[in-house]
Amino acid sequence: MNDMMKTMQVTGLLRSTMLAGLATTLFACDSAGGGGGYRGGGSGGELGDDYSDVGGAFPAGECPIDAASMELQNAATYAVVVKYRVGPNPQDVVFSTVGTAFAIGDRHLATNAHITESFNEPQPAPIEDVFAVQAGTGKVVELTRALTHPKYLPGQPLTTPDVGLLTSHEVLPTHLPLASIAEAESLRLGDMIQIVGFPGDVNDILRITPGTTIPQATSLSGAITAFRNHKSDVAVTPATTDVLQHQAPTTPGTSGSAMVRCGKVIGANNAGTVKLVVTIKDGQTVVDRQAAAANNFGVHARYLHEMVSLFLDNAVQGFALPPAFVAQNPGPTNPNQLDPNQPNQNPPAPTGIQAFVGTYSGGVQNPANASHGLQFTVRADGTITGGSAWPQTGNFGIIGEIDAQGNIVMIDDAFERAGFMTGIYFGFIDAEGIAQGVYAEGDENNILAEWIAAR
């Protein structure tokens, strides 16, 4: 290994966007079908005017993609940009693009729940403003409120409704119509869709600065490749489809982008696969996480309708923007730094990756041919190291990463040994410090067992 370099790739799930740090922007035709949905075009009423989830199926065959429909989709698409205050002087601000949203009413934009909830996460600096910047014009709209689907669970974009709403005081000039539920349920495998958004790899080069730059959204297309339910043990039918899998080449930053067919929104793009690229050279291991634009996902339109209904019924309140500042490492963490005049004071609970730091022990019990012990340590920088112990084949080293929501991807070093396939561990850590997931070998689809470990 000292004189050679080995590289391997393992694919796992990643939300299409992550809240950026201070210095880097990261990654997330006219209607031909039946009536219903939100009014599109340059005029329209408040959210809910002319709203209907009743309509017929989409027409058979391909829908033509004309310039007018793409212009409408672009005009209704906005980059979601956070303004951080990093110092006392007027110029001490940094802008970070966190994803995409699309207008569905005069003062309402749809996006993903993991975007709306990202504003509530610990921040590197105070958020002074949150803006929506219109594609093609650079029009800046100040966002005033963020609302999240009440059934969404952080870190679970494929098993809970990853949809949210953003509001503004200013009227949005162009809206996209939602497909009716009947239209969305008439989708077929192979149907082509269009997505317009702000990929993070483009934004890394062409930064978006509200009031200065005029961002150009990227138009993408691809086929629907699978229909999925939030639960893996539920038979998937048109009526039970929760997630649309597609092959439009999205990358981080396109979270919250509208998925459009025949001029109507059939879903909101929200997640995609990621490659964990492990390079070993001269005894040093480097783990690089890269987008794998092959199998990507979106939230079915039924949850956009559901979110709108909850909003109209005042069943979800959300929170004001900008949010109150919560530091990434709030308060004293050393007991010696606590206020001596408050003897009952406790250190604040850690948040983000800090909440998962520690050593976990457990393993796989069944089936017998996959039974092995497992121990790993999560560090404050999000890296994971550890090992596995197999009764018949010995010990293997493990490396991996964890995100702020507790999602884990780990691999072992079996690929260094002849005749062994790489072991892959996918999973998450819950608030109680229990880690669990699935174990696969060779690739992520060859799942052999479930594993569990406790801190």
Buried (B, 14 or more C-beta within 10 A) or exposed (E): EEEEEEEBBBBBBBBBBBBBBEEEBBBBBBBEBBEBBBBBBEEBEEBEEEBBBEBEBBEEEEBEBEEEBBEBBBBBBBBBBBBBBBEEEEEEBBBBBBBBBBBBBBBBBBBBBBBBBBBBBBBBBBBBBBBBBBBEEBBBBBBBBBBBBBBBBBBBBBBBBBBBBBBBEBEBBBBBBBBBBBBBBBBEEEBBBBBBBBBBBBBBEEBBBBEEBEBBBBBBBBEBBBBBBBEEEEEBEBEBBBBBBBBBBBBBBBBBBBBBBBBBBBBBBBBBBBBBBBEBBEEEBEBEBBBBBEBBBBBBBBBBBBBBBBBEEEEBEBBEBBBEBBEBBBEEEEEEEBEEEEEEEEEEEBBBBBBBBBEBEBBBEEEEEBBBBBBBBBEEEBBBBBBBEBEEEEEBBBBBBBBBBBBBBBBBBBBBEEEBBBBBBBBBBEEEBBBBBBBBBBEBEEBBBBBBBEB
